Amino acid sequence: MNAMRDEWYPVALFSQLDRRDTMLMGENITVARVGADEAKVTASDGRALPVRLRYGHVWTSLGTPDHELFDIPEAADPERRLVEVGIVRVQCSPLRAVENFLDIAHFPFVHTDILGAEPHTEVANYKVEIREEGDEVWATQVKFYQPQAAKSASGGIDTDYMYRVPAPTCSVLYKSCPPRPGEWDVIALFVQPLTEEVCEVWPWMALFDDTSSMTDLIQFQQMIFLQDRSILENQIPARLPLDPGKEIPTRADMTSIAYRRWLKRHNYTYGAQLVAQ
Ligand SMILES: [Fe+2]
């Protein structure tokens, strides 16, 4: 059985939840609010699934996770604004959605004049590792020139990035915070796999920004993600290939290669294209 069954997935935004009929890895599930601070998730056969409420979302699993949902310590920082961006449905593999989030090279071409701009297209050398402690993929020392790095940015800056993959369909990105040099803004991508080729994406942020309105913060991130959606829905093949022989490695996609290796090592293959048996 695919090891992804025993992982945690976001299935609703708690603040907006009443009752939501949705799907997780091909199975129909129902997510319902129970009072002020509890939710219940039920499978189509009536089975009660495990539930966690964290980072504004309801999380569940079809299997039996042997570990807790990953930690984002910045979520507990009272000075940060926690931004629930909401849902974006994408006709793509859940693994493709994460891989695209890890890709820096597309910024100047997809998020033109916001997260990147020509002629600043070169991805400088950075570091990628699979950290044994916590078993996560990390990319660090990533630097990229950005005309409008965040809603809070006024003018172009060289932005520092770190990426983290703590779960097969989740990624957390840390980037320079324009109004607070030395601090990191946190932007997470939580992906709910509906099927192997359709997912719902829940971006979520923990930012230092005392001036932008919540609506503006949400709209900025939605605009960025809608630019990604058109790219994601046209990827060929639809599923993420995990055979390293198919790839020509370049510096820009070192993170993607590490992510694919890590998925393969763990048998996280829901949404992956496997080599013919
Ligand atoms: Fe993007």
Residues whose N, C-alpha, C, O or C-beta is under 5 A from the ligand:
A	BS01	LIG	N100 D228
